[in-house]
Each structure stands twice: as C-alpha cells, then as structure tokens.
Amino acid sequence: MPHTPAGPTGSASPIPLFELASQHQALRWEIENAVRQVLESTEYIGGTAVKRFEEHLGRYCQAYAVAVSSGTDAILAALMALRIGPGDKVITTPFTFFATAGGITRVGARPVFVDINPATFLLEAGAVSAAVDSTTRAVLPVHLFGQMCDMRSLAQIASRHSLAIVEDAAQCIGAHDNQGQGIAQLSRAACLSFYPTKNLGAAGDAGALLTRDAALADIFRQIRQHGETSRYHHAFVGGNFRLDAIQCAVLDVKLKHLSIWNQRRRAIAAYYTQRLRGSDVLPPREISGTFHVYHQYVIRAPQRDRLREHLRQKGIGTAIYYPRPLHLQECFSNLGYKQGAFPNAEQVCREALALPMFPELTDAQMERVAEEILAFHGGKKIAASG
C-alpha cells in the first residue's frame, strides 16, 4: 500500500471521520451545471428538477418517491399520513438518532422502546413481538449504520397484529436483505435522509419518502404542501415539507454514483473487519447474505474513551454514535424507563466508536487507522462484554 503523505511538520496528515471536499471536487462541474439550470429556469419550488429526481430515486429504490425537506420531516410526514397520533403506541429502538422517537412524540403518539441485538445494533423481532399490545399501531425499525433489520420477521408480526411498518432508512439507501429486497418493499413507507454526510448527501437538509402504495404516495405529496388537494384547498392539516429544486438537482447528479460509492464503503469495511479480527475491539456484524452499505463503521471497544483519545492524538477522527440511549434522555423521562431497562443498548452506548468511513478514504489512510487501533492494544485481546 502507498505511504500516507507527511504533513508540513513531518507528522502524518490528519484522517477525518468524514470528508466532503474530494467528492465535491470530482463532481463539481456536473453539480454546478445542474444548479445553474435550476437558477436559470426560476423553478425553485417544485418543477422539473424535483420531478426528475423523484423519478430516478423511485426507479433506484423500486418504489414511488416523494422528496421532502429532511429525514426528520419524512418520519413526521409518514406518521401523519397514516393518522398515527394520541393514544397510539409505536415500537422502536432506543439506540438511534433522536429524530426517530422525536417524530413519534410530535404526532402525539407514545414511543415504546425495545432492546437491540448488541452485535448488529438492530431491533430484534422477538422483542418487538413481545411489546405489542392493543394500543400498538406501528413499528418503526431503524436500519442503523447501513444494515437492514429483519424485515421479513417484522412484516409477519405487523400482519398478525394489523400494524403499519414505517422504516427509518435514513442511513441505508442501497442496502438489501439476504433475499435481495431493499427498503420500502415490506413496509407502508420508508424514510430517507440526504443530510450531507449520508451515503447520498445533499448540499443541506433533504429527505424523501418511499412507498409501493400509489394512493399513499399521493397523500405524501399533499402532506408536504399543507394537506393541499388543489390550489388553496386543503383536505387535512399537513406541513411545509417541500424539498427545494436546487437540492434535487444536486442529488440527481450524485445518485448516478451511489452504487460505486456503496461498493467502496463495503471494501473499506471488509478491510477494517479483517485487520481488526482477534483484537480487543469488536467489528460490526454483517448479517449473512445481506448488502450492508456502511453509512458508518462502528466498532465496540471496552476501553472506548481511551482508544478515542489515542486516535485523536494520532490525528484520526472518530465519533460516538450514540452516547446516551433515547430511553434515558431527559425529554423522554415521562415514559418511565430507568437505567437497566435495555442493557444491550446501554452497553453499546458505552462502547460504540465510529471509525473514518467515506468513499474517498485511501488505502493508506484505512491501513493507518487499523494500525493505530492495534498499536493501542499492543496485541492484547480483552473480550468485549455482550
């Protein structure tokens, strides 16, 4: 492998957790041209650029696609469209970004948390089934870090109890299960985020809703425009969840490259996993036969904070996703959950560490990341709990 170039003082150059400049430079002409076309058209809200991106995204995901203002708003809009609200319960995970449970709460429903599998970080179908009661209306699984939950088992549970499934697919566009099915195939809706650091990232906040139900897609379009059925006529109260045409133009350029970028992420993840095998850290477990797209590569490390400080001193960026589970967040204290309610999620929050992961990461950079992790442990193996 090539050597990492030295910095101006002779030390190795920093390795960021994520870096956008290289990708932008590679696509700069295409993106600027696409944005210029939108500006010259003056179709800033709706119009050709939005429709074109929705068509291409729908074809990529094999579903109807409705562009919305963010991944957070996608969750909110999906729950609103399914008329989930006060008195309803929605089962989800405590180990995820805040927007998952935040959306449930904002429509007036009650989040019901269940524990995760500590190896995959994903909801367990058995735990979901055990949490269903007469007021449960939906399940909101999170395909965390780029790997899909067991949607087939969840779909069976949903069918048995007449529940809706809304997928939080913010981190896993392009992923599929061990039978080749991707997001939005076994649910009422899937919610995407195009936050700039996602596998497919916009130049700001952006998101989308996916569904295989044409009638539901129409409702999504109405909801993003204040529940409007025709100009100034409103069938219900929606929101302003439109996505700007400029963002759609940027995303349409990038969508053509997504499959290649996802393959590169998988190659980086495979390298990390092979190099760290047998060390003190636990690599993430990829479910056999699935296509994990590695939005993040998250290890578990018993000495997480010390390891993170070591990597920081060596100029290597990391992040903690997530430092505190949702059931222990102050804003959800009214739900009555206490420390120890979900031991797997709580343990993972103490051990999870995200390593540098982006398609432009060089072979030399990922080699250096692995070498520094191994150097920190000095070859000593300490089994991680769980």
N, C-alpha and C positions, 0 to 999 in steps of 0.2 A: 504494500500500500504506500502511496505517496506520503512524504513527511508533512506534518502541519507547519505552515509557514510561521516563522517567529515574528513577534510584534516589534515595535520600534525600540524597546529596551532589551530585546533578546529573549523575552519570555514568550511563551506560546500565546497565540491570539485567542481572545475570548470565544467561547462557543455559546451562543444564545439558546434559550429554551425554544424559541421560535423566531423566525426572521422573514420579513415580507419583501425586503428590497430586491432580492435576487429574482424572485418570481415576477415582481412588477417590471423590472428592467427587461426580462425576457419577453414580456407581453406588452411592453409599453406602447409600441406603435399601434397594435390592434386595439388596445383599450382606449387610447386617446382618440383614435379614429371613430370608434363606436360612440364615445361620449360626445364627440363633435357632431355626429349625425343627429343625436338627440337634441342638442342645443340648437342646431340649425332648423330642426323640424318644429321646435317650440311645443312639442307634445311632452310636457314634463310630468304630467299625471295621467296614467293610463296610456293608451295609444299603441303604436306598432311595436315598440321595444318591449313593452310588458307582455303583449300577446305572444311575441316571438319567443321570449324566454320561457313563458309558461308552456308553450307547445314543445319546446326542446326538452325542458325539465320533465314534463309528463311522459314524453317518449323514453327518456333515460330511466325513469322510475316505474314505467308501465302503469300509470295512474293519471287521473285528472290532477293538474297542478294549479294552485291559486297562490299567486305571490302576495305576501303580506309584509308588514313593516318590521317584524323581528320574530325570532323564535319564541320569545316570551309571548308576544301577541298571537302567535299561531296556536299555542296551547290555550290561551284565553278564548280565542275565537272558536276553536273546536268544541270546547266545553259549552260555550254559549249556544252554538248551533245545535248541539244535542240536548239542549234545555236541561242541563245539569245545574242544580242550584241548591238553595236552602233545604235542609232535611235529607240531602243525598250524601252518601259516602263514596269516596274514590280511593281505591287501594293503590299505593305507590311505594317507592323506596325512600329510606331516609338518607341514602348515600348518593347524592346528586346535586346539581346546581339548584339554587333557590327557586328559580322560575317554575320548576315542576310543581312543587307544592304551593307556591305562591299563586299560580293560576287557579288551582282548585279552590283556594281560600277566597280569591277575588270574586268568584261566581257565587260565593255563599255556601259552598259545599264543604265537607269535612275530610281532610286527608287522613287516611288510615295507613300507617306505615307497617311494613313487614320486613324482616331481616333479609340480608343478601347472602349469596354464596361468596365466601371470602377469597376464593381463587379466581373467579370470573368477575366479581363485583356486581353481579346481576341478580335481579329478583329470582327467587325460587318459586316454581309453580305450586308446590305443595303448601308453602307458607301463604300464598295468595288464596288458595282454595280454603284454607282454614280460617281466613279472615273475613270471608263473605258472610253477610247477614241480610236480613230482609230489607234494609235500607241502602245496601250497596247498589250503586248504579253503574259504576265503571271501574276499569283497571287502567292505570297509566304507567305502563312499563317504560323504563329508560334504557335505551341501548347504549350503555355507557362506554366511553373511550373508543367507540368504533365497532363494538361487537353486539350482535343482536341477542336479545333474550330468547328463550324457548317459546316462540310464538305459537307453535302448534299446540303445546300443552295449555298455554294461556287461552287460546281460541276455544279449546274444548271446555274449559272452565266457564268462559264467557257464554258459550252456547247453553251450557247446562243451567246457568243461573240468569239467563237473559240480560247479560251485561254488555255494555259497549266497551271496546278497547280503543284507546287513543294512545298512539305511540309517541313518546318523546324521542324522536330520531334526530335530534339536533346535532349529534356527533357522529352519525354513521351513514351518511349518504354514500351509496355504492356497496354497502355490505349486503350479504345474503346468508341464509341459513344453510344447513347441510343438505337441503334438497333444492338449492338454487333459487329460493324465493326471497325477494328483498322486502323492504319496508312497504307498508300500505297494502299488502296483499291479503293479510288475515285480520285486518282491523277496520273500524269505521273510518279512521283517519290517522295520518302520521304527520308530525310537526317537525319542520326543518328549521335550522338556524344557519344563516350565512354571515355570522359575525366574522370580521376579517381574519381571525386565526383558525377558522374552521377549514376542513379539507377543501371545501368550495367556499371561498370568502369574498364578500362584497367590499366596497370601499366605504363601509359604515355599517349601520344596523340593517338587517334584512332577514326575511324568513319566507316560508312557504307552507301551505297545507296541501297534503296529498290524500286522495280518496279514489276508490274504484266506483263510487256511487255518484252518478251524474247529477241526481237531484240534490245530494248533499253538497256537491261542488258548487251548484247554483246558490245554495244558501250561504256558503262561504263567501262567494262574490258579493252577496247582498250585505252580509255582516261587516265586511271590510269597508263598506260605503254606508255606514249608519243604518243598516237594515233597509236600504232603498230598493224598491222594486222597479220604479221608473223615476224620472227626474222629479224630486221633491215629493215623492210618495213613498211612505215608509210602512212596511208590514210589521216591523218589530224594531226594538232598540238594538242597534249594533254598535259599531265604533268606527273610528278613523284608523283603519289598519292597512291603508293602501301602501304599496311599495313604489317609490319613485322610479321613473323610467330610466334615469341615469344608472341606478343600481342594477336594474335588469340588464342594461346594455353591458355593464362590466361583467356580470355573472354569466351572460351568454357567451362572452369571449372565453372565460375560464372553464366553463362546463366542458368544452371540447377537449380539455387537457386533464380532466378529473381522473379518468381511468388510469392514465400513466402515472399521475401523482400518487394515486392509491397503491399502485404496484410498488412504487419506490418506498412508500411508507412500510409496506409489508416486508420489503427486503431489509430495511433498516431494523425493523422489529425482529426479524429472523436472526440477524447478526447479533443484536443485543442478547437475545434469548440463548443463543448458542454459547456466546462468550461468558455469560454470567451463570451458566448452569453449574451447579455444585458449589456456588459461592454462598456468602451469608445472605444474599438478597433472594427474594422470590420473584421471578419474572411473571408477568400476567399469563394466565392460561387461556390459550385459544381453543375453543370447543372444536372437536374433531369434525372435519368436513365443512366448517363454516368459512366465510370470507370476511375476516376482521380487517377493517380499514385503518386502524390505529390513528385515530384523531390524537390520542395521547398514548405514550408508552409508560405505563405506571407500574413500578415495582413495589414490593413490600420489603421494608428494611427495619429490623428490630432496633437498630441504632440510627433511625431516620434523621433526627435533627443533627447529630454529629456528622453523619455522612453528608448531609446537605451543606453543612458549614465547610467540610473538607473540599467538596466540589466547588463551592463559591470561591474559596481561596485559590483554587486552581483555574478560575475563570470559566467555570462551566455552569450554565444556567439550569435551574430546576424550578419546580413549583409543587405546591401541596394541593392536590385535589382529592378530598376536601378536608379542611382541618377540624370541622365540627359537624356531626350529623344533624340533619334537619330536626329530628325529634327533640334535640337538646338546644335548639335555637330559642332565644328569648321570645320571639314573636309567636312561637307555637306552644308556649308553656301552658296555655289554656287547654290543650289537648290531653294533658295529664301524664305524658310519658316521663319516665325518670331514667337516670343513669342506670345502665344494665338492661334496659328494655330490649335492645338489639345489639347483643355483644359482638357479632361479626362486623357490623357497620362501625361500631365504636372502635374496635381493634384496628380495622383498616384505616380509619381516620388517624390513628396514632402512627401508622407505619407507611402509608402511601406516599410515594415520591415520583413525580413525573420527570422523565429524562428528556433531553433535547430530541425533538421529533418534528421534522418538516422535510419535504421532498428534496430540497436543495442541500441538505446536510451531506457533507462529503464523507467518503470512506475514511479518510484520515481523522476527521472530527469524531465520527462514531467510534473508531478504534481508541481514540484518546479518552472518550467518556468511559468506555469499558475498562480500560487500563487503570484509570484513576479510582474507579469503584473497587477493582480487585486490589489495588495498592493500599487502599484504606483498610481493607480487611486483612491484608498481609497473608492471604491464603487460608485464613482461619474460617471455618464454617460454623455458624451458630444457627440452629433451626429457628425459623420464624414461627411465632405462635399461630395457631389456627391451621 
